[in-house]
Amino acid sequence: MSAHRVTSPRVGEVAEARSAEAGGGLDPPNTRELTRARHRSPPPTARRLPHKVGGYAVAAVLLLAPNAHARVGFGDPGEPFRDHKPGEMLDLRGSLRVRGALYGNLDLDRGVSPSTGKPLWPKGDTPLDLTAGADLRARLAPSIWFSDDVRFHLEVDLLDNLTLGSTPRGTPYNGRTGIVAGTAFQDPASAVRVRTAVGEVLTPLGVVSAGRAPTHFGLGIAANAGDDLDDDGGDRADRIAWVMPFLGHFVAAAADISASGPRAPVVAGGPQPFSPAAAQQALSVAFLRYRAPWEVDMLRRRSWLQGWVLDYGAAVSVQFQVMDSPVFYQALASSGWNRTDQVRRQYTAAMADGWVRLWWKEIRIEAEVVASALRIGNPSPYPGVELRRPVYGNPLGGVLVGEWLPLAGRLGILGEAGFATPDPAPGFPQQDASAFVGSRPGDVFGPQLDGAHDTRFDSFRFHPMYRVDLILWRTLLGGVSEAAYARGKLALSPIKGVRFEWNAVYSHALSPRSAPGGVAPLGLELDTAISMAMGAFSARVDGGVLFPMGGLGQRGAHAPNMAQMVLVRLAYAR
């Protein structure tokens, strides 16, 4: 799904008489929305629908979670009803993505982290320190329509980033030794993951949805559905949601179960019972006005608007948990149901997200700011152990984008700046969950708190699917965090379906104490790309060079060295 998409009465009238003119121009940074808009224009004979409502729910910091935020929001539940052809029972979509990457010196020759003894990236076997990888992903996304107002949507990854060559025929098993010399083929692979399973109904009062649903809001720096062909992962939430029109805007409410905790085994049928006190839950409300890319394209051409189109939105979410069962999460078993296995957590968090987008003729200005506050009364990960110093935190992040699209959108000039608040603890926030292990100056990653002396968690991380570069934040560090950045981008589409891009990004740590090298400058990256689209087929080649600075080096050692990367992607999608 895309971010919140809504339609005003005037837009609905224009859509009925609109010819197929959507999708012109270059993709802005929110490529997921325009990528989908290019392949789908509003149906010329679409039935009249009430206002479509978008909603959002975002929860704040999870104890020891790698990204510090439980991102729960939801996209545009009205979109499928607007695009549905009356009488159609099955809408089958999907994609196949095959990609390969060549990495050069991604460990930056910086040595190992003091705490873990591991390098930033695996060392290569050649003098050029080259490593490589290739994988594929097959995704099916059918929608079953029981009527024109009720649908069931399923999204399944049949092969989720399966490494090419990872299942060679004849591979020895059961501890037997052997060789694979001469193996030419692959054995069948079994890897099925259900990403989305949600039911939706369109009522006179809005859209009611329930299940595991995609989530997205604004530019996607906090809640990001990860629906682009080049995305890996993305946010899903187990929720019941309701969205409705209100005075030309849209109001949404959602209740999520973020973590259920241990469940008691039962012989009889019905859902397995869990303790509401030990579950982590979220309640959210949102108020917004949003137009889809093709709607914006139409309104910019309306003379009475003089090219002005303004969209905006705000969302507030609270998350809470009274008890916790760390034993359960260690083994994901039924243990932890007993009170003796639980910890009195007393966790509360609140998050506010604001977004605004202004179009004036060929100019787009868009911004998003996310602020949160959290308190963990007892951050102990061990039953029977109480830590009496609560954890507090106020992560904050924001981004501002300006873009000019002259020559009917064939040329794009973009400027962008963003920031993510730091925590003075050594290292960037970890990408994987961790217990209180502490960190040492010079570590690339660290847990940001130790539960005893350091009890503040102020580190903010952009969603990994919000990409600003190729190497530093996207590949090495997993999303902009504890830093500010500025970037410029030039894009050119000389002919339909062909696109060239040039991108330059400078990154600067906001807390030199936290940076691995102990100084603020992190690096300058230069990227370039060429892409081609031909119907349902697309191909893209990205290349980048990272010039690391002292902030990415090893303290008291030599400066880090340059890194390079090439990424090639082929995709077949509908």
C-alpha positions in Angstrom: 0.0 0.0 0.0 1.0 3.6 -0.4 1.0 6.3 2.2 -2.3 7.9 3.1 -4.1 8.6 0.0 -7.4 10.5 0.1 -9.7 12.2 -2.4 -11.6 15.4 -2.0 -15.0 15.9 -3.7 -13.4 18.1 -6.3 -10.7 15.6 -7.0 -13.3 12.9 -7.3 -15.1 14.9 -10.0 -12.0 15.5 -11.9 -11.0 11.9 -11.8 -14.1 10.8 -13.5 -13.4 12.8 -16.6 -9.6 12.4 -16.5 -7.7 11.0 -19.4 -4.6 8.8 -18.9 -2.1 11.5 -18.0 -0.8 10.3 -14.6 2.7 9.5 -13.8 4.7 12.0 -15.8 8.0 13.2 -14.6 10.8 11.9 -12.4 10.4 10.0 -9.2 10.8 12.1 -6.0 12.5 10.4 -3.0 9.2 8.7 -2.1 9.6 6.5 -5.1 7.2 3.8 -3.8 4.2 6.0 -4.4 5.1 7.2 -7.9 6.3 3.8 -9.0 2.9 2.4 -8.3 1.1 5.4 -9.8 2.9 4.9 -13.1 1.3 1.5 -13.5 -2.1 2.5 -12.3 -4.3 5.4 -13.3 -7.7 6.0 -11.7 -10.4 4.0 -13.5 -12.2 6.2 -16.0 -15.6 4.8 -15.0 -14.9 4.4 -11.3 -17.9 4.2 -9.1 -18.4 7.2 -6.7 -16.9 6.4 -3.3 -17.1 8.3 0.0 -13.9 10.0 1.2 -11.1 7.6 1.5 -9.4 7.7 4.8 -5.7 7.1 5.6 -4.5 6.4 9.1 -1.4 6.0 11.1 -0.1 4.5 14.3 3.4 4.9 15.6 4.7 3.6 18.9 8.0 4.6 20.5 11.0 3.0 21.8 11.1 -0.8 22.5 13.5 -1.9 25.2 16.8 -2.8 23.5 15.2 -2.8 20.1 17.8 -2.1 17.3 15.9 0.8 15.7 14.5 2.2 19.0 11.0 2.5 17.5 8.1 0.2 17.1 6.7 1.7 14.0 3.0 1.0 13.6 0.9 3.0 11.2 -1.3 2.1 8.2 -1.5 3.2 4.7 -4.4 4.1 2.4 -7.3 1.6 3.0 -9.4 3.4 0.4 -6.9 2.8 -2.5 -7.9 -0.8 -3.4 -11.6 0.2 -3.5 -10.9 3.2 -5.7 -8.9 1.1 -8.2 -11.1 -2.0 -8.1 -13.0 -2.9 -11.2 -16.6 -3.7 -10.4 -17.3 -7.4 -10.5 -13.7 -8.4 -10.5 -13.1 -11.3 -8.0 -9.3 -11.7 -8.2 -6.6 -9.1 -8.6 -3.3 -10.9 -8.8 -0.1 -8.9 -8.5 3.5 -9.9 -7.8 7.1 -9.4 -8.6 10.3 -11.3 -9.2 13.6 -9.5 -8.3 17.1 -10.8 -9.1 20.0 -8.7 -8.1 23.8 -8.9 -7.6 26.3 -6.7 -5.8 30.1 -6.3 -5.9 31.6 -4.7 -2.8 35.1 -3.2 -2.6 36.8 -2.5 0.8 33.5 -2.0 2.7 35.4 -2.6 6.0 37.2 0.7 5.2 40.5 -0.9 6.4 39.5 0.3 9.9 40.2 -2.9 11.8 37.9 -4.5 14.3 35.5 -3.0 16.9 37.0 -3.1 20.5 34.1 -4.9 22.1 33.2 -7.5 19.5 36.5 -8.0 17.8 34.7 -8.1 14.4 35.2 -5.9 11.3 32.5 -3.6 10.0 32.3 -5.8 6.8 33.8 -9.2 6.0 37.2 -9.1 4.5 37.6 -10.1 0.9 40.0 -12.7 -0.5 41.6 -10.6 -3.2 44.2 -7.7 -2.9 41.3 -5.4 -3.7 39.3 -6.7 -0.8 36.4 -7.6 -3.0 33.3 -9.4 -1.8 30.1 -10.2 -3.8 26.6 -11.4 -3.4 23.5 -12.3 -5.5 19.9 -13.2 -4.5 16.4 -13.3 -5.7 12.9 -12.7 -4.3 9.6 -13.9 -5.6 6.5 -12.2 -4.2 2.8 -12.8 -4.7 0.2 -10.3 -3.7 -3.3 -11.5 -4.6 -6.5 -9.7 -3.5 -9.7 -11.7 -3.3 -12.9 -9.7 -3.6 -16.0 -11.2 -2.0 -18.0 -8.2 -3.2 -17.2 -4.7 -4.5 -16.9 -3.5 -0.9 -15.1 -6.4 0.8 -11.7 -7.8 0.1 -9.0 -10.1 1.5 -5.4 -9.1 0.7 -2.5 -11.5 1.1 1.2 -10.8 0.4 3.6 -13.8 0.4 7.3 -14.0 -0.2 7.9 -17.4 -1.7 11.7 -16.9 -1.8 12.8 -14.0 0.4 16.2 -12.9 -0.7 17.4 -16.4 -1.4 21.1 -16.4 -2.1 21.8 -17.7 -5.6 23.7 -20.9 -5.5 22.8 -21.6 -1.8 21.1 -25.0 -2.5 23.5 -27.0 -4.7 22.4 -30.4 -5.7 24.2 -33.2 -4.0 25.3 -31.2 -1.0 26.2 -33.6 1.9 24.0 -33.6 5.0 24.0 -35.1 8.4 27.6 -34.1 9.1 29.1 -36.1 6.3 32.0 -34.5 4.5 32.0 -34.0 0.7 32.7 -31.7 -2.2 30.4 -29.9 -4.6 32.8 -29.9 -7.6 30.8 -30.5 -10.8 27.5 -29.5 -9.3 25.6 -27.6 -12.0 22.0 -27.3 -10.6 20.1 -26.3 -7.5 17.8 -28.4 -5.3 14.3 -26.9 -4.6 14.3 -24.3 -2.0 11.5 -24.0 0.7 11.2 -20.5 2.0 7.7 -19.0 2.5 7.0 -15.9 4.5 3.5 -14.2 4.9 4.0 -10.5 5.0 0.4 -9.3 4.9 -3.0 -10.8 5.7 -5.7 -8.2 6.1 -9.4 -7.9 5.5 -11.0 -4.6 4.5 -14.6 -3.4 4.2 -15.8 -0.1 2.8 -18.8 1.2 4.7 -20.7 4.5 4.5 -18.7 5.7 7.5 -15.2 4.8 6.2 -13.0 1.7 5.9 -12.7 -0.9 8.7 -9.7 -3.2 8.4 -8.3 -6.0 10.6 -5.3 -8.3 10.4 -1.6 -7.9 9.7 -1.5 -4.8 7.5 1.2 -2.6 5.8 2.2 0.6 7.5 3.4 3.9 6.0 3.3 7.6 6.8 4.6 10.7 5.1 8.1 10.4 3.7 8.6 7.2 5.6 11.4 8.1 8.0 9.6 6.3 10.9 6.8 4.1 9.5 7.7 2.7 6.1 5.9 -0.2 4.3 8.9 -1.1 2.2 6.9 -1.8 -1.0 9.4 -0.5 -3.5 11.1 -3.1 -5.7 14.5 -2.2 -4.1 13.2 -2.4 -0.5 14.0 -5.2 1.9 11.7 -5.6 4.8 9.1 -3.0 5.7 6.6 -2.4 8.5 3.6 -4.5 9.3 1.2 -4.2 12.2 -1.3 -6.6 13.8 -4.3 -4.2 14.2 -7.9 -3.2 14.0 -8.3 0.2 12.4 -11.1 2.5 11.3 -10.7 5.6 9.1 -13.4 8.2 8.2 -13.8 11.5 6.5 -14.2 14.7 8.5 -14.6 18.2 7.1 -12.5 17.6 4.0 -9.9 15.8 6.1 -9.5 12.3 7.4 -9.5 10.9 10.9 -8.1 7.5 11.8 -7.9 5.4 14.9 -6.1 2.1 15.4 -5.5 -0.5 18.2 -2.4 -2.7 17.8 -0.9 -5.6 19.6 2.8 -5.0 19.2 3.9 -8.0 21.3 1.6 -10.6 22.9 4.2 -12.3 25.1 3.9 -15.9 26.4 0.8 -17.9 25.5 -0.7 -20.7 27.6 -1.2 -24.0 25.8 -4.8 -25.1 25.7 -6.4 -28.3 24.4 -9.7 -26.7 23.4 -10.2 -24.6 20.3 -10.0 -20.8 20.2 -7.1 -18.4 20.4 -4.3 -19.2 22.8 -4.7 -17.0 25.9 -2.1 -14.5 26.8 -1.8 -12.0 29.7 -3.0 -8.5 28.7 -0.6 -7.0 31.3 2.4 -8.7 29.7 1.4 -7.8 26.1 2.7 -4.6 24.5 -0.1 -2.6 23.0 -0.6 0.7 21.1 -3.4 3.1 20.5 -3.2 5.8 17.8 -5.1 8.6 16.2 -4.3 10.6 13.1 -5.6 13.7 11.3 -4.5 14.4 7.7 -5.1 15.5 4.2 -3.4 13.6 1.5 -3.5 13.3 -2.3 -2.0 10.6 -4.4 0.7 11.5 -7.0 -1.8 11.4 -9.9 -4.2 13.7 -8.0 -1.4 16.1 -7.3 -0.5 16.0 -11.0 -4.0 17.0 -12.0 -4.5 19.7 -9.4 -1.2 21.4 -10.4 -2.7 21.9 -13.8 -5.9 23.6 -12.5 -5.8 27.3 -13.3 -7.9 28.3 -10.3 -5.3 26.7 -7.9 -2.4 28.5 -9.7 -0.3 25.4 -9.3 -0.6 25.3 -5.4 -1.3 21.9 -3.8 -0.9 21.5 0.0 -1.1 18.2 1.9 -0.3 17.6 5.6 -0.9 15.2 8.4 -0.3 14.6 12.1 -0.4 11.4 14.2 -0.1 10.6 17.8 0.5 7.2 19.3 0.9 5.8 22.8 2.4 2.4 23.6 2.3 0.7 27.0 3.3 -2.5 28.8 2.8 -3.3 32.5 4.6 -6.7 32.7 7.2 -8.4 30.5 8.5 -12.0 30.0 12.1 -11.8 28.9 12.4 -15.6 29.4 9.8 -16.1 26.7 11.6 -13.9 24.1 14.9 -15.8 24.7 13.3 -19.1 23.7 10.0 -18.1 22.0 8.4 -20.9 24.0 5.5 -21.1 26.4 7.8 -20.4 29.4 7.3 -17.0 30.9 3.6 -17.5 31.7 4.3 -17.8 35.4 4.6 -14.7 37.5 8.1 -15.8 38.7 9.3 -15.6 35.0 8.0 -12.0 34.5 9.4 -8.6 35.1 7.3 -5.6 36.2 8.2 -3.4 33.2 6.1 -0.3 33.6 6.8 0.9 30.1 5.1 3.9 28.5 5.9 5.8 25.3 4.4 8.5 23.1 5.2 9.6 19.6 4.1 12.4 17.4 4.7 12.6 13.7 4.1 15.6 11.6 4.2 15.8 7.8 3.7 18.5 5.2 4.0 18.6 1.4 3.6 21.7 -0.8 3.6 21.8 -4.6 3.8 25.0 -6.5 3.9 24.3 -10.3 7.3 22.5 -10.8 8.5 22.8 -7.2 8.0 20.4 -4.3 8.8 21.1 -0.7 8.2 18.3 1.7 9.1 17.7 5.4 8.6 15.2 8.2 9.4 15.5 11.9 9.1 12.7 14.4 9.4 13.2 18.2 9.0 10.7 21.0 9.2 10.4 24.7 9.6 7.1 26.6 10.0 5.7 30.1 10.9 2.2 31.1 10.3 1.9 34.9 12.3 -1.3 35.3 14.6 -2.1 32.3 15.9 -5.4 33.7 16.1 -8.2 31.2 16.2 -10.8 34.0 13.3 -12.2 36.1 13.9 -11.5 39.8 16.3 -8.7 39.1 15.0 -5.1 39.5 16.8 -2.1 38.1 15.6 0.9 40.1 16.9 3.5 37.7 14.2 4.0 35.0 15.3 4.5 31.4 14.2 7.8 29.8 14.5 9.0 26.2 13.5 11.6 23.7 14.6 10.5 20.2 13.9 13.1 17.5 14.4 13.1 13.8 13.5 15.2 10.8 14.0 15.7 7.1 13.4 18.6 4.6 13.3 18.0 0.9 13.1 20.5 -1.9 12.8 19.5 -5.6 12.5 21.3 -8.9 11.2 19.4 -12.0 11.6 21.6 -15.1 11.3 20.4 -18.7 8.0 18.7 -18.0 9.6 16.6 -15.4 12.4 15.2 -17.5 15.0 17.0 -15.4 15.0 16.8 -11.6 17.1 18.8 -9.2 16.8 17.8 -5.5 18.2 19.2 -2.3 17.7 17.4 1.0 18.8 17.7 4.6 18.0 15.6 7.6 19.0 14.9 11.2 18.7 12.2 13.8 19.4 13.0 17.5 22.4 11.3 19.1 23.0 9.5 22.3 26.5 10.0 23.8 27.0 6.3 24.4 29.7 4.8 22.1 28.6 3.6 18.7 25.6 3.9 16.4 22.4 2.2 17.6 22.6 -1.5 17.0 20.8 -3.1 14.1 20.0 -6.3 16.1 18.4 -6.6 19.5 20.9 -6.9 22.4 21.0 -7.3 26.2 22.9 -4.8 28.4 26.4 -5.5 27.3 27.7 -1.9 27.2 30.1 -0.6 24.6 33.5 0.9 24.4 34.9 4.0 22.6 35.7 3.0 19.0 32.8 0.6 18.6 30.8 1.0 15.4 27.6 -0.2 17.1 26.4 -0.1 20.7 23.3 -0.7 22.8 23.2 3.0 23.9 22.6 2.2 27.6 23.9 -0.3 30.2 21.0 -0.3 32.7 23.2 0.9 35.6 25.0 4.1 34.8 23.7 5.1 31.4 19.9 5.1 31.5 19.0 7.5 28.7 18.1 6.5 25.2 18.0 9.5 22.9 19.3 7.9 19.7 17.0 8.2 16.6 17.4 6.1 13.5 15.7 6.7 10.2 13.8 3.7 8.8 16.3 1.6 6.8 13.9 1.8 3.8 14.3 5.6 3.7 17.4 5.7 1.5 19.7 8.7 1.0 22.7 6.9 -0.4 24.1 3.5 -1.6 26.9 2.6 0.8 27.2 4.3 4.2 23.7 4.5 5.5 21.9 2.0 3.2 24.4 -0.9 3.3 26.8 -0.4 6.2 24.9 1.4 9.1 21.3 0.5 8.4 19.7 3.9 8.2 20.6 7.5 9.1 21.2 7.7 12.9 22.9 10.1 15.3 24.0 12.3 12.5 23.0 15.1 10.2 23.4 14.9 6.4 23.0 17.0 3.3 22.6 15.8 -0.2 22.1 17.0 -3.7 20.7 14.9 -6.5 20.4 15.4 -10.3 18.2 13.2 -12.4 17.6 13.2 -16.1 15.2 11.3 -18.3 16.2 11.9 -21.9 13.7 9.4 -23.3 10.7 7.6 -21.9 11.7 4.7 -19.6 15.3 5.7 -19.2 16.7 7.6 -16.2 20.1 8.8 -15.1 20.9 9.8 -11.6 23.8 11.5 -9.8 23.8 11.8 -6.0 26.2 13.4 -3.5 25.8 13.0 0.3 27.9 14.5 3.1 27.3 13.0 6.6 28.3 14.5 10.0 28.0 12.9 13.4 26.1 15.0 16.0 28.0 13.5 18.9 31.7 13.0 18.3 31.8 10.9 21.5 29.5 8.4 19.9 31.2 8.2 16.5 33.6 5.3 16.2 36.5 7.6 15.3 35.8 10.2 18.1 35.4 13.1 15.6 32.3 14.4 13.8 33.0 14.2 10.0 31.8 10.8 8.7 32.3 11.0 5.0 31.3 12.1 1.5 29.6 9.7 -0.9 29.2 10.0 -4.6 26.6 7.7 -6.3 25.3 7.3 -9.8 22.6 5.1 -11.3 20.9 4.3 -14.6 17.5 2.6 -14.8 15.3 1.4 -17.6 11.6 0.5 -17.5 9.8 -1.4 -20.3 6.3 -2.4 -19.4 6.4 -4.9 -16.5 10.2 -5.3 -16.8 12.8 -2.9 -15.3 16.5 -2.9 -14.8 18.7 -0.7 -12.6 22.5 -0.3 -12.0 23.8 1.6 -9.1 27.4 2.5 -8.4 28.9 4.4 -5.5 32.2 5.6 -3.9 32.5 6.4 -0.2 35.3 8.7 0.9 35.2 8.0 4.7 36.5 10.6 7.2 37.8 10.5 10.7 34.5 9.7 12.3 34.4 6.3 10.7 38.0 5.4 11.5 39.6 3.7 14.5 40.6 5.9 17.4 44.4 6.3 17.5 44.9 4.5 14.2 45.2 5.4 10.6 42.5 7.1 8.6 39.8 4.8 6.9 40.2 4.1 3.2 37.8 4.5 0.3 35.0 2.0 -0.4 33.2 1.2 -3.6 30.0 -0.7 -4.5 28.1 -1.8 -7.6 24.5 -3.1 -7.4 22.6 -4.6 -10.4 18.9 -5.4 -10.2 16.5 -7.0 -12.7 12.8 -7.0 -11.9 9.5 -8.4 -13.4 6.5 -6.8 -11.6 2.8 -6.1 -12.0 
